[in-house]
Structure formats: C-alpha cells, structure tokens
Amino acid sequence: MIQLRRELCTYCGGCVSLCPSGALELAETNLVVDEGRCNDCGLCIPACPVGALLMEGEHSPSHARQKYDLVVVGAGPAGSIAGRLAAERGLAVLLLEKRQEIGSPVRCAEGINQSMLLPFLEPDDRWISARISKAQIVIADTGEARCLESDEVGYVLERRVFERVLAERAVEAGAEVMVKTAVEGLITGDGVVQGVSVSDGQSRVEIEAQVVIGADGVESRVGQRAGLKCVLPQKDCLVCAQFMLANVEVDPTCCHYYVGEELAPGGYGWIFPKDEAKANVGIGVQADLVTLPAAEYLRRFIAKYPFLEQGSPVTFMTGNVPVGVARGDIVGDGLMLIGDAARQADPLTGGGIANAMHAGRLAAEVAVEAVDRADNSKGFLEEYQRRWRQGRGRKMERNHRLKQRFSAAQRATPSFLRAFAVSAVGK
C-alpha cells in the first residue's frame, strides 16, 4: 500500500498523471490516496520530487539534534523582524515556517501606514500595489459617507512578496530559515522551554535554544503547548473572507470601509485598491454575532453594490483575526509570543502588520539581553511584556475597552466611527 507523508507533500500533482488505477487525486492542497484502487505498482514513487510517497513500512524518519541561541516559530512579519534584528545583534537564529512558501496563503487586507513601516523597511515598488492618501467610511444602511484626507501616505501591499523580502533580510543578517517544517512540540526541562521538536517530513529534529519566540499566528500552538492562555473567545474573533476582484472601477488612492449591523455584525467591510481595476474586497464579522458564514456576508456585500458585482474574483482568502487582548501572560520561562499569537492586532480594525513588527523588535531586543545574561527565566523575559504593555499595547487595551462599550448596533454611530477612523487612518 502506498503511504503519503502529508507534511512533506507539496501538492504538485505529478504523481496523479502516472497512476494507472486512478488511486491518486489532487484536491487543491490535499493529495488523496484511494486505498481501494491502489494496486501497489509503485510507479508514482519516483515521480514525487520530495519523496512524499513510499511503500508501507519502507522508511523510518531519522533523528538529529541542533542548537541555536534563538528559535523563532513562524516567518510572518513578526517572526521575520524578530529573527533579523536578533541576528544583526549577533545571535545564532533559526526561523521556522510550517508552510512551503513564506507569505502564502495571504490572510490579510494588506494595508499599512507609511510611518509604521519605515522603522523596519524602505518602501519598494516590488511589494507595493497602491499608495493611499485618503479613506472613506460608508454607513451601509443610509449610504452616508465620510471622506477622510490624510497627510500620511499609506500602502496596500503585495504581501506575498513583502513577507518574502522580510525573510530574505533576516537571512542576509545571518539567520537560517527552514520552510515546510512544522513544530510538533516543545523541549522543556524543569518547566523551562529549551527548544522545539520539528519535522520536515524526512526527519524529526530536536532543536535546542536559549529562547523560543512563538510567532505562529492566531492559531498559535506554541503558546498553548507552553500552558499560556491562548484560547480565543468568540467575541474577540473577527471571522474574515475576502476576494481580490478584477474588473472593478476603484480609486487607487482611497481605502473604503463599510459599517452596518446587518452588513457586517460586529465588524465591517472593506475595499482596498490594488490598482485602478483591481481591489481586495472583504468583510469581517464578530464570531458570536453571526448567523451566516463570513463568505455569505461577503457575497451579500458585493451584491449590494453594482460596481463590485461587475467584478470577477481571482483570489479567495479566509481567516480569523484576534480583536481582543491577551487574557494572560505572553511570556513564560524560555518563551515569548508576538503578533497574532500574542493577540496584538488592533481590536477596532483588526490591523496587525505594524503591531506585529513592533512586537518582533521588542522581543528581539529582550532575547539578545537574555542570551547575553544567560537568563531565560520568565522573570527576565517579562521585560518584553512590560515594554509592549507600556507602549503600543496600552493603546490596544484602550481600543478593546472602547469596542466593548459599543454594541454591534452602535458601531455606526458618530462616536464609535471617530475612534474607528483614528485607528484605521489616523484621522
């Protein structure tokens, strides 16, 4: 019987064309083996470029052990910034990414303000789709629109390229990167995180580290395995769906936000231009308030506006955004969490790229200090938590309290929209 190592498979589909019995089928990002049809001919095995197919009992993964000063789990903006800055300060850094391509799939509307980007990276046309100078907030029930001009430039990114560039900068600084490598557990001793165990499909490796940073997104398993409070309450979960629509007429300098309890309960819809005829069109809804899947709210949003309905989707994205704040510590002995794993997105807008990079910088600074002093205790690493909460985290906590004061029905009122506008566009 043919065995499939799913953690190694890259879903290329090459094996399907060689199977004489039709036992293999590619279902988007999932290769399916039909045991009833497989005749054990083995013709598919040499056709696999990564060795994901083998005869049952043929292979046993090897074991290895490695050691670094810092291991960062997740190569999104938070993880890549942390890895780069720590490597620049001389640490031996390993950056782990469970997916086979950094930056994919995109789970983001891709917007960021220039002032929040510049501390980390100079703008580059390779990963900027649109330059934004204004915004519009539309109350869907009445059609009332408020236009906001801004002195500050914003960008809609090409995030696949942007994230890859961030990872490349980390490599240039001296960090090592491993893709298609999943963390399967934490190495601990006397209650202290001392590294991670990983699998790349070919082998299982124990990687020792003085400090581990979890930048593994909203679904963070690193934090849960360390015993931190990472379960996301429904009320703090913005469930999102987004199309990139082609053949739409949009102002390439303006981002649009649509609010309304019926349109997007507890959240909002958005149109972020990619150019004059293409835009990210999405919606986010609060998980405990919905009666339909987010994708259905998105389709209703598009159907409501003829200029959107004339467009055609060329990509489809879904995801959940944490729009609360951490319910407990974001550090433990030997461990720090950053980005969505630490619930650091803006509770009002869900925007998280800038906050993630900022947290990555703070965590890198403290990791360097911890390694220099040979102290990876929770007591020492709490300095990162303190710097976050006394700085940008204080604003996020304020925004969370503000959001909680307004019911879903009140989030189209002038009072709430003033706060939303400040968080979204700085006006």
Secondary structure, DSSP 4 states (H G I P E B T S, - for coil): -EEE-TTT-----TTGGG-TT--EEE-SS-EEE-TTT-----TTGGG-TT--EEETTS---EEEEEEEEEEEE--SHHHHHHHHHHHHTT--EEEE-SSSSTT-S--S--EEEHHHHTTT----GGGEEEEEEEEEEEETTT--EEEEEEEEEEEEE-HHHHHHHHHHHHHHTT-EEE-S-EEEEEEEETTEEEEEEEE-SSEEEEEEEEEEEE---TT-HHHHHTT---PPPGGGEEEEEEEEEES----TTEEEEEE-TTTSTTSEEEEEEEETTEEEEEEEEETTT-SS-HHHHHHHHHHH-HHHHT-EEEEEEEEEEE-S--SS-SEETTEEE-GGGGT-S-TTT---HHHHHHHHHHHHHHHHHHHHHT---HHHHHHHHHHHHHTHHHHHHHHHHHHHHS-GGGTTSHHHHHHHHHHHH--
